Amino acid sequence: MSYSGIILAGGKSSRMGQDKALMEFDRIPMIQHIATLLKDFTSEIIVASNNEDHHSYGNFGVTDTYKNSGPMAGIEAGLNAASNKSCLVLSCDSPFITKSILVELTSEKDNEAIIATCNGRIHPLIGIYRKSSIQTIQSHLDQKQFKMRRLLEDLNTKYMRFPSSVESAFHNINTQEEWHQAIGK
């Protein structure tokens, strides 16, 4: 099965205080970590961001049709632009995600959404979304229902449980403190 990759990089980075997608982790921007990882799994990479500086990290970029509507709007824009029926979605602030996690996620085939979970925590921005979910996503956006968990309840969702031994792979970086911890300062 062919996948399109969608990198969610459209957040305001308000808790970080600066554009976290372009912050360096291991001397390269976090968004580049995600793009490099997705290359082995996808035939195209779409960067969902209203900041056009981010678009060069993929094959092309898209902006939100539904403005100020959070990551769900980025997923919707990416799905609409994707040339494949299935999209591997990752947020730009998750540089610890591993190839083995993506291998596991892409091993499933039959759901509208396949979402990573670890230690009872759902990670809706690490998973696969099918183009068949667009109408449900648009309905949530039209009704201004932006909670990802609620969306997943309305989709045919499979939750892939990962062992607690890989929990650190699911850490994302949202604040200066988390960034300093991640880079070891």
N, C-alpha and C positions, 0 to 999 in steps of 0.2 A: 504494500500500500504506500502510495506517495503522500507526503505531508508537506504542507506549507508551514513555515515557522512564523509566529507572531511574537515580537518583542514588545511588551508594554512599557513604554518609556514616557508616557504623557502626564505623569503626576506633577504636582506643583512643588514637590520636595519641601513642603513647608516645615516639617519637623527637622529636616537636615539643614535648612537655611541656605542651600545652594543646589545647583542641578546635580543630583546624585548619579544620574546616568553617566555623566562625564567625569565623575570622581575616579581617581586612579586606585586600583586594587592590583597588587603585584605589577605595578608600573604600566598598567593599561586601563582604559576606562571600563567601568563595570559593564556597560552596554556591549563592549567588544567581547568580554568574557562570554556573554550569552550568545552573541552572534557566532563566535567561534565554535561553541558547543553545538549550536543548532545546525551548522553546516553539514555534519555527518548524518543528520536525520531528515533533512528537508531538501526539497528541490528549489525552494525560494524562501527568502527571509523578508518579512514585512515588518517595518518598524511603525508601530502605532504611537504617534506623538504629534502634538501641535507645535513642537519645536523642530523646525526643519534641519537644524544642526544634527539631529539624531538620525535623520533618514539615510545618511551615507553609510551607516553601519549595516544596512540591509541591501537587498536588491532594489527596494523602493520603500517609500514611506506613505502613510495615510494619516489624515487628521480626523478627529471625531466629527461625525454628523450630529451627534447629540452632545452639545457643548456642556461642560461642567457637570458631567454625569459619571465620573470615576472610571475605574478599569473596565466596567461592563461596556462602556462606550468604545473603548479601545478594542475590545474583543469583537464587538459588532462591526467596527470599521475594517478590522483586519479580515474577518470572515467574509465580508462583502467583496473585498479585493482579492482574496485568495483564489488561485487557479486550481487548487486541490479541494476535495470534499472534506478532508480532515486537516486540522491545524494544531500543531504543537505550540502551546502558549506558555511563555515564561515572562516573568517581570524582570526588568533590568537590574533590580536591586537584590538579586539572588545569585551571587557569584559562586556559591559553594555547591550548586547543583552538579551532579556527576553524570557521566555517560551511562553508568549502570542504572541510574534512576530513569533516564529517558528510554533505555532499552526495555525496562520493565513496563513503563507506561505505554510504549508503542506495541507491546505484545498483545494488548487487548484490542478488539475490533468492533464490537457490536453496540456501543452506547453512544448517545448524543454528547455525553461528557464523560471523561475518565480523569478523575482528580486524585492527586496524591494526598494521603493522610499519614500522620506519624504521631504516635503517643496521644491519640484521640483528637489531634488538631487537624482541621481541614485546611488545605492549601489550594484555594480556588484559582490562584494565578500560576499554578504549576500543574499543567495537565493538557488534555486534548479536548478540543471542542469541534464538533462537526458543523458543516454548513447547514444541516437540517435543523439546527437550534436557533437560526437567525430570527425566525418569527417570534419565538418565545422571548428571546433577548429584546427584540424591538418592543414587544408588548410591555415588558418590565420597564424599559426606558421611557416609553410613552406615558406610563402610569407613574413615573418618577419613583419606581421601586428599585433602588440601586444596591440593595444588599445581595451580595454574591451567594450567600447561603440559601436565600429564598429562591433565587434563580435555579440553583442546583436541585432544589426540591421539586421544581416544576419541569425539569428536564429528566430524561432517562439517563441517570447518572450512575456510574460505577465508581466506587471509592477504592483505590489501590492502597492497601495498608503496607507501610514500610516499617521495618523493625526500628526500635529505639536506638539501636547501634548506629544508625545513619541520621539521627535527628539533627545533627549540626549542619548537614547538607541543606536543610530547609530554612536555615536562618537567613533572614533578609536584613538589609542595612537601611534603616530609616532615619537614624539620628547620628549626630557627631560622635556621641559616646559609642554607639554600635560600630561606627566606622573605625574609630580608634582601636577598639577591641579587635576588630577584624584584621587590621594591618599591624597589630602588635605594638601599638604606642600607648 
